[in-house]
Amino acid sequence: MALDAIIVGIGSDEKAFTAAGIEFGEVLASIYPEALERAETLCALWAFKRVIIAIQDRSIWQPEWGELAEMEGLD
């Protein structure tokens, strides 16, 4: 646990659905950009030092969301 950070979790059930043979259709919306913006706002408001992204799979990350550190840790 990082006590000096806001942590945003990013994940997807797409691989599990695909493995189970479940058709889930097209993704119509993503709350991730809004969650990242809110995390930055809360970081400043509550004087945290950073935002940590806990990501299930790096392939989910979109370049327009910003740059993801290669090997950042929680410590």
Backbone bond lengths (Angstrom), bond angles and torsions (degrees), N, CA, C in turn:
res aa  C-N    CA-C-N  psi(-1)  N-CA   C-N-CA  omega(-1)  CA-C   N-CA-C  phi
1 M - - - 1.450 - - 1.529 108.39 -
2 A 1.286 116.16 136.27 1.461 121.35 176.60 1.523 108.11 -99.77
3 L 1.304 117.11 119.63 1.462 120.98 -178.68 1.526 112.93 -87.28
4 D 1.330 116.86 -6.27 1.460 120.96 -178.84 1.527 112.20 -112.35
5 A 1.340 117.12 23.79 1.461 119.36 -172.85 1.523 112.47 -146.97
6 I 1.326 114.32 156.63 1.454 122.73 166.83 1.526 104.66 -93.36
7 I 1.328 118.10 130.13 1.457 121.61 -178.54 1.524 109.31 -109.41
8 V 1.338 115.77 127.38 1.459 122.49 178.18 1.522 107.66 -112.34
9 G 1.319 117.06 122.43 1.462 121.49 177.01 1.518 110.59 -92.66
10 I 1.331 115.60 133.67 1.461 121.39 179.69 1.525 107.47 -128.17
11 G 1.330 115.87 124.49 1.454 120.22 -179.53 1.510 111.97 -152.08
12 S 1.310 115.08 174.94 1.455 121.01 -179.05 1.527 109.24 -151.11
13 D 1.318 116.28 145.65 1.460 121.67 175.68 1.526 111.72 -95.81
14 E 1.328 117.00 5.55 1.464 121.42 -174.90 1.529 112.60 -55.37
15 K 1.327 118.68 -48.05 1.466 121.35 -178.13 1.529 111.48 -63.92
16 A 1.324 116.87 -39.90 1.462 120.16 179.04 1.526 110.73 -66.23
17 F 1.332 117.33 -42.35 1.459 120.44 177.88 1.528 110.76 -62.44
18 T 1.330 115.89 -45.02 1.455 120.47 -179.44 1.526 110.55 -62.16
19 A 1.333 117.58 -44.76 1.467 121.65 179.07 1.522 111.71 -62.04
20 A 1.315 117.03 -32.93 1.465 121.68 -179.88 1.530 112.27 -85.52
21 G 1.339 116.35 -3.80 1.459 120.21 -179.70 1.513 113.85 75.63
22 I 1.327 116.67 23.98 1.464 121.25 -178.68 1.526 109.07 -96.38
23 E 1.324 116.35 125.71 1.462 121.58 174.70 1.516 108.58 -81.53
24 F 1.315 117.62 124.28 1.460 119.97 -177.52 1.520 112.75 -114.88
25 G 1.315 117.67 -2.61 1.454 120.73 176.83 1.515 113.20 79.87
26 E 1.300 115.17 -169.66 1.462 122.04 -178.06 1.527 110.59 -85.35
27 V 1.319 115.56 140.86 1.462 119.96 175.78 1.519 107.98 -72.17
28 L 1.317 116.30 124.40 1.461 120.87 -174.96 1.513 113.48 -99.00
29 A 1.328 116.94 -20.64 1.463 118.88 -177.09 1.521 109.52 -153.92
30 S 1.318 114.65 158.46 1.463 121.24 176.53 1.520 108.13 -137.01
31 I 1.318 116.10 130.28 1.466 119.06 177.64 1.522 111.30 -92.57
32 Y 1.331 117.12 -3.26 1.456 119.80 -175.54 1.529 114.49 -59.19
33 P 1.333 119.84 -46.55 1.474 117.92 178.98 1.532 112.69 -58.00
34 E 1.325 116.69 -41.55 1.461 120.35 179.06 1.531 110.81 -67.22
35 A 1.324 116.80 -38.29 1.468 120.65 179.05 1.525 110.46 -64.95
36 L 1.323 116.81 -39.69 1.464 120.34 179.30 1.528 111.28 -67.46
37 E 1.326 116.52 -41.15 1.466 120.39 176.87 1.526 110.81 -62.86
38 R 1.311 116.49 -43.58 1.472 121.17 179.55 1.525 110.85 -63.99
39 A 1.334 116.59 -39.40 1.462 120.87 178.53 1.531 110.88 -62.10
40 E 1.322 116.97 -41.63 1.472 120.69 177.64 1.529 110.61 -63.26
41 T 1.324 116.75 -41.81 1.463 121.18 178.48 1.526 111.07 -62.88
42 L 1.338 116.56 -46.39 1.462 120.76 179.33 1.523 111.77 -65.79
43 C 1.304 116.42 -35.27 1.465 121.11 177.76 1.532 109.70 -58.62
44 A 1.301 116.44 -47.20 1.464 120.72 179.45 1.530 111.31 -68.84
45 L 1.314 116.81 -42.85 1.460 121.83 -178.13 1.524 112.23 -62.68
46 W 1.319 116.51 -42.77 1.461 121.09 -175.70 1.528 113.10 -99.32
47 A 1.324 117.79 8.55 1.471 124.57 176.61 1.532 112.96 60.22
48 F 1.335 116.94 36.41 1.458 120.21 171.38 1.515 108.43 -78.42
49 K 1.320 117.17 156.05 1.464 121.91 -175.85 1.522 113.91 -83.94
50 R 1.354 117.03 -24.76 1.463 118.66 -172.16 1.520 112.06 -161.96
51 V 1.334 113.70 167.08 1.458 122.04 172.40 1.526 106.26 -111.52
52 I 1.320 116.81 128.35 1.460 121.89 177.19 1.516 108.18 -107.44
53 I 1.316 115.72 134.92 1.456 121.97 177.64 1.525 107.51 -102.39
54 A 1.326 117.21 117.47 1.460 122.53 173.57 1.526 105.83 -98.71
55 I 1.329 115.88 100.84 1.465 119.98 -171.13 1.529 111.19 -110.65
56 Q 1.306 115.17 133.34 1.459 122.08 -178.32 1.530 111.13 -67.04
57 D 1.327 116.56 -42.47 1.455 122.09 -176.48 1.530 107.82 -149.70
58 R 1.329 117.23 124.40 1.470 120.72 -176.81 1.524 112.93 -58.63
59 S 1.328 118.11 -23.02 1.466 120.47 -179.19 1.526 112.17 -67.32
60 I 1.331 117.63 -16.67 1.468 122.01 177.68 1.527 110.96 -71.93
61 W 1.333 116.69 -31.54 1.467 122.22 -174.28 1.519 111.39 -62.16
62 Q 1.324 116.44 135.66 1.463 122.97 178.28 1.529 109.42 -107.96
63 P 1.330 118.59 133.82 1.468 121.43 -177.55 1.530 114.03 -55.80
64 E 1.331 117.72 -32.21 1.469 120.03 -178.65 1.530 112.52 -69.07
65 W 1.340 118.32 -11.04 1.455 121.71 177.42 1.522 111.55 -81.40
66 G 1.319 117.85 -12.03 1.459 121.92 -178.77 1.512 110.84 121.93
67 E 1.323 115.21 -171.75 1.460 120.70 -177.91 1.532 109.72 -97.17
68 L 1.325 115.21 130.58 1.453 122.05 -179.82 1.523 108.37 -97.46
69 A 1.337 117.43 126.66 1.459 120.98 178.94 1.525 109.13 -63.47
70 E 1.306 115.33 144.45 1.463 120.41 -176.04 1.535 112.61 -67.39
71 M 1.308 117.77 -48.77 1.466 120.67 -174.86 1.520 111.35 -138.61
72 E 1.300 118.11 49.78 1.463 121.26 178.96 1.517 109.12 -73.89
73 G 1.318 116.39 146.60 1.452 119.74 -179.63 1.511 112.12 -118.21
74 L 1.296 116.05 176.43 1.451 121.20 179.04 1.503 112.77 -88.65
75 D 1.317 118.38 -9.64 1.472 119.35 -176.43 1.510 113.91 -78.33
